[in-house]
Amino acid sequence: MTVATLRPGRPTTAADDEPSSGQHEHYRRAVTVVGLPELRRRACDLVRRVEAGEEVTTTVGGRAAARLVPATARSWRTWSDVEELFSGPADPTWERDHDLADPELLGRVRP
């Protein structure tokens, strides 16, 4: 079994384990990487670990083929935890963009 660091949109390499300057920790996450034969042998253990919040990537022929992730979110966030994400200025083009959206996507019919 291998523990690797995966970053969105990039393949895993040995260099990925080394932090780069300016790298944000929230873009890094530890992932257990197992081959298909090992997944078959250790399925119960790996599913328990995924239930506990770990992510498991299964490889076939050395390529990532599937990810096992928890079926439910780990926890809810309180408003105070996310409030600063909404504290910026409003999008000045939101009304125009909203009016251009397909009415079926908005769940209503335009007059």
Secondary structure as GFF3:
##gff-version 3
##sequence-region A 1 111
A	DSSP	beta_strand	2	6	.	.	.	ID=ss1
A	DSSP	three_ten_helix	14	17	.	.	.	ID=ss2
A	DSSP	three_ten_helix	25	27	.	.	.	ID=ss3
A	DSSP	beta_strand	29	35	.	.	.	ID=ss4
A	DSSP	alpha_helix	36	41	.	.	.	ID=ss5
A	DSSP	alpha_helix	43	51	.	.	.	ID=ss6
A	DSSP	beta_strand	56	60	.	.	.	ID=ss7
A	DSSP	beta_strand	63	68	.	.	.	ID=ss8
A	DSSP	alpha_helix	79	82	.	.	.	ID=ss9
A	DSSP	three_ten_helix	83	86	.	.	.	ID=ss10
A	DSSP	alpha_helix	94	100	.	.	.	ID=ss11
A	DSSP	alpha_helix	103	106	.	.	.	ID=ss12
###
